[in-house]
Amino acid sequence: MAKPYAVLNEVESTIATGNTWQRGTDASIVLTDASEFDAGGGYIRIGSPDSFALMEYTGIITTNTLTGLVVCTLGVVVSSGDTTKIWPAGTVVDRVFTGEDLDDKSASSDALAFLLGG
């Protein structure tokens, strides 16, 4: 049965065949399927819990390319030794909840409270 809401922590794909991604160099990443990622941007983890980079993307160009990649700034954003790592095709890319999500939600709540006179 289809869920009546988006489950962000279940959105996952992999780096597409014939592509790689290098932290610190590449501003976009080509996935095998980006259809469930938010077209308006969000936060992703490239890699696994043991070897990862946390990135923000600003949108999707073409069908499966996340673009506008910038490094997250809150918390541990890259695993030790992976500052300039090149992740190969097949590497998992998933939507994750980051410190920036909390920061974004807090800013939205503050703005709403201000507009409502709170």
ZADO-1210 file (C-alpha; in nm, 4 decimals, padded with zeros to 6 digits):
<atoms>
<atom x="00.0000" y="00.0000" z="00.0000" code="MET" pos="1"/>
<atom x="00.1323" y="00.3427" z="-00.0908" code="ALA" pos="2"/>
<atom x="00.2165" y="00.5714" z="00.1993" code="LYS" pos="3"/>
<atom x="00.0232" y="00.9005" z="00.2107" code="PRO" pos="4"/>
<atom x="00.3430" y="01.0873" z="00.3023" code="TYR" pos="5"/>
<atom x="00.7069" y="01.1037" z="00.1949" code="ALA" pos="6"/>
<atom x="00.9423" y="00.8836" z="00.3961" code="VAL" pos="7"/>
<atom x="01.2675" y="01.0739" z="00.3603" code="LEU" pos="8"/>
<atom x="01.4886" y="00.8241" z="00.5400" code="ASN" pos="9"/>
<atom x="01.3973" y="00.5486" z="00.2929" code="GLU" pos="10"/>
<atom x="01.5126" y="00.7364" z="-00.0182" code="VAL" pos="11"/>
<atom x="01.8184" y="00.5633" z="-00.1615" code="GLU" pos="12"/>
<atom x="02.0012" y="00.5143" z="-00.4896" code="SER" pos="13"/>
<atom x="02.3558" y="00.4450" z="-00.6095" code="THR" pos="14"/>
<atom x="02.6135" y="00.6274" z="-00.8175" code="ILE" pos="15"/>
<atom x="02.5324" y="00.5374" z="-01.1781" code="ALA" pos="16"/>
<atom x="02.7414" y="00.2970" z="-01.3850" code="THR" pos="17"/>
<atom x="03.0326" y="00.4744" z="-01.5548" code="GLY" pos="18"/>
<atom x="03.0332" y="00.7585" z="-01.2994" code="ASN" pos="19"/>
<atom x="03.2297" y="00.8445" z="-00.9875" code="THR" pos="20"/>
<atom x="03.2065" y="01.1247" z="-00.7329" code="TRP" pos="21"/>
<atom x="03.4968" y="01.3056" z="-00.5648" code="GLN" pos="22"/>
<atom x="03.4459" y="01.5081" z="-00.2495" code="ARG" pos="23"/>
<atom x="03.5930" y="01.8562" z="-00.2762" code="GLY" pos="24"/>
<atom x="03.5859" y="01.8535" z="-00.6567" code="THR" pos="25"/>
<atom x="03.2489" y="01.7467" z="-00.8001" code="ASP" pos="26"/>
<atom x="02.9438" y="01.9751" z="-00.7686" code="ALA" pos="27"/>
<atom x="02.6984" y="01.7180" z="-00.9046" code="SER" pos="28"/>
<atom x="02.6438" y="01.3438" z="-00.8822" code="ILE" pos="29"/>
<atom x="02.4737" y="01.1095" z="-01.1313" code="VAL" pos="30"/>
<atom x="02.2521" y="00.8438" z="-00.9715" code="LEU" pos="31"/>
<atom x="02.0919" y="00.5318" z="-01.1121" code="THR" pos="32"/>
<atom x="01.7506" y="00.6672" z="-01.0026" code="ASP" pos="33"/>
<atom x="01.6851" y="01.0074" z="-00.8443" code="ALA" pos="34"/>
<atom x="01.3063" y="00.9954" z="-00.8816" code="SER" pos="35"/>
<atom x="01.2373" y="00.9787" z="-00.5066" code="GLU" pos="36"/>
<atom x="01.4799" y="01.2550" z="-00.4085" code="PHE" pos="37"/>
<atom x="01.3247" y="01.5989" z="-00.3441" code="ASP" pos="38"/>
<atom x="01.3653" y="01.8089" z="-00.6591" code="ALA" pos="39"/>
<atom x="01.3957" y="02.1192" z="-00.4392" code="GLY" pos="40"/>
<atom x="01.7111" y="01.9949" z="-00.2697" code="GLY" pos="41"/>
<atom x="01.8038" y="01.8285" z="00.0557" code="GLY" pos="42"/>
<atom x="02.0799" y="01.6451" z="00.2374" code="TYR" pos="43"/>
<atom x="02.2464" y="01.3194" z="00.1360" code="ILE" pos="44"/>
<atom x="02.5069" y="01.0746" z="00.2577" code="ARG" pos="45"/>
<atom x="02.7399" y="00.9364" z="-00.0052" code="ILE" pos="46"/>
<atom x="02.8926" y="00.6082" z="00.1063" code="GLY" pos="47"/>
<atom x="02.8302" y="00.3976" z="00.4150" code="SER" pos="48"/>
<atom x="02.8264" y="00.4749" z="00.7882" code="PRO" pos="49"/>
<atom x="03.1980" y="00.3811" z="00.7963" code="ASP" pos="50"/>
<atom x="03.3129" y="00.5798" z="00.4915" code="SER" pos="51"/>
<atom x="03.0934" y="00.8768" z="00.4031" code="PHE" pos="52"/>
<atom x="03.0485" y="01.2392" z="00.3027" code="ALA" pos="53"/>
<atom x="02.7424" y="01.4430" z="00.4055" code="LEU" pos="54"/>
<atom x="02.6397" y="01.6892" z="00.1364" code="MET" pos="55"/>
<atom x="02.3611" y="01.9329" z="00.0588" code="GLU" pos="56"/>
<atom x="02.2211" y="01.9399" z="-00.2951" code="TYR" pos="57"/>
<atom x="02.0104" y="02.2221" z="-00.4356" code="THR" pos="58"/>
<atom x="01.8155" y="02.0446" z="-00.7081" code="GLY" pos="59"/>
<atom x="01.7953" y="01.7827" z="-00.9796" code="ILE" pos="60"/>
<atom x="01.9020" y="01.8489" z="-01.3372" code="ILE" pos="61"/>
<atom x="01.8292" y="01.6056" z="-01.6152" code="THR" pos="62"/>
<atom x="01.6622" y="01.2964" z="-01.4754" code="THR" pos="63"/>
<atom x="01.9108" y="01.1517" z="-01.2300" code="ASN" pos="64"/>
<atom x="02.1685" y="01.4212" z="-01.1545" code="THR" pos="65"/>
<atom x="02.1732" y="01.5901" z="-00.8137" code="LEU" pos="66"/>
<atom x="02.3334" y="01.9318" z="-00.8512" code="THR" pos="67"/>
<atom x="02.4636" y="02.2177" z="-00.6400" code="GLY" pos="68"/>
<atom x="02.6505" y="01.9859" z="-00.4028" code="LEU" pos="69"/>
<atom x="02.8118" y="02.1600" z="-00.1067" code="VAL" pos="70"/>
<atom x="02.9564" y="02.0134" z="00.2111" code="VAL" pos="71"/>
<atom x="02.7295" y="02.0107" z="00.5163" code="CYS" pos="72"/>
<atom x="02.8697" y="02.2251" z="00.7962" code="THR" pos="73"/>
<atom x="02.7179" y="02.0908" z="01.1181" code="LEU" pos="74"/>
<atom x="02.8668" y="01.7901" z="01.2949" code="GLY" pos="75"/>
<atom x="03.0935" y="01.5251" z="01.1446" code="VAL" pos="76"/>
<atom x="03.0505" y="01.5702" z="00.7689" code="VAL" pos="77"/>
<atom x="03.3125" y="01.3300" z="00.6336" code="VAL" pos="78"/>
<atom x="03.4661" y="01.0114" z="00.7666" code="SER" pos="79"/>
<atom x="03.8291" y="01.0136" z="00.8729" code="SER" pos="80"/>
<atom x="04.0662" y="00.9962" z="00.5775" code="GLY" pos="81"/>
<atom x="03.7960" y="01.0549" z="00.3147" code="ASP" pos="82"/>
<atom x="03.8357" y="01.4311" z="00.2587" code="THR" pos="83"/>
<atom x="03.9210" y="01.3887" z="-00.1108" code="THR" pos="84"/>
<atom x="03.8063" y="01.0308" z="-00.1656" code="LYS" pos="85"/>
<atom x="03.6657" y="00.9222" z="-00.5016" code="ILE" pos="86"/>
<atom x="03.3521" y="00.7099" z="-00.4576" code="TRP" pos="87"/>
<atom x="03.2955" y="00.4602" z="-00.7440" code="PRO" pos="88"/>
<atom x="02.9834" y="00.3603" z="-00.9364" code="ALA" pos="89"/>
<atom x="02.7547" y="00.1489" z="-00.7212" code="GLY" pos="90"/>
<atom x="02.8226" y="00.3490" z="-00.4030" code="THR" pos="91"/>
<atom x="02.5039" y="00.4033" z="-00.2020" code="VAL" pos="92"/>
<atom x="02.3625" y="00.7577" z="-00.1895" code="VAL" pos="93"/>
<atom x="02.0782" y="00.8107" z="00.0549" code="ASP" pos="94"/>
<atom x="01.8706" y="01.0908" z="00.1992" code="ARG" pos="95"/>
<atom x="01.9724" y="01.1432" z="00.5611" code="VAL" pos="96"/>
<atom x="01.8601" y="01.3689" z="00.8432" code="PHE" pos="97"/>
<atom x="02.1427" y="01.6123" z="00.9241" code="THR" pos="98"/>
<atom x="02.2141" y="01.8975" z="01.1631" code="GLY" pos="99"/>
<atom x="02.1217" y="02.1283" z="00.8768" code="GLU" pos="100"/>
<atom x="01.7715" y="01.9767" z="00.8691" code="ASP" pos="101"/>
<atom x="01.7282" y="02.0806" z="01.2326" code="LEU" pos="102"/>
<atom x="01.8693" y="02.4237" z="01.1562" code="ASP" pos="103"/>
<atom x="01.6337" y="02.4650" z="00.8567" code="ASP" pos="104"/>
<atom x="01.3313" y="02.3518" z="01.0606" code="LYS" pos="105"/>
<atom x="01.4252" y="02.5856" z="01.3464" code="SER" pos="106"/>
<atom x="01.4588" y="02.8809" z="01.1093" code="ALA" pos="107"/>
<atom x="01.1189" y="02.7967" z="00.9555" code="SER" pos="108"/>
<atom x="00.9597" y="02.7712" z="01.3001" code="SER" pos="109"/>
<atom x="01.1113" y="03.1049" z="01.4065" code="ASP" pos="110"/>
<atom x="00.9848" y="03.2737" z="01.0888" code="ALA" pos="111"/>
<atom x="00.6366" y="03.1275" z="01.1341" code="LEU" pos="112"/>
<atom x="00.6239" y="03.2350" z="01.4994" code="ALA" pos="113"/>
<atom x="00.7287" y="03.5870" z="01.3978" code="PHE" pos="114"/>
<atom x="00.4601" y="03.6051" z="01.1265" code="LEU" pos="115"/>
<atom x="00.1958" y="03.4813" z="01.3712" code="LEU" pos="116"/>
<atom x="00.3014" y="03.7360" z="01.6299" code="GLY" pos="117"/>
<atom x="00.4571" y="03.4760" z="01.8625" code="GLY" pos="118"/>
</atoms>
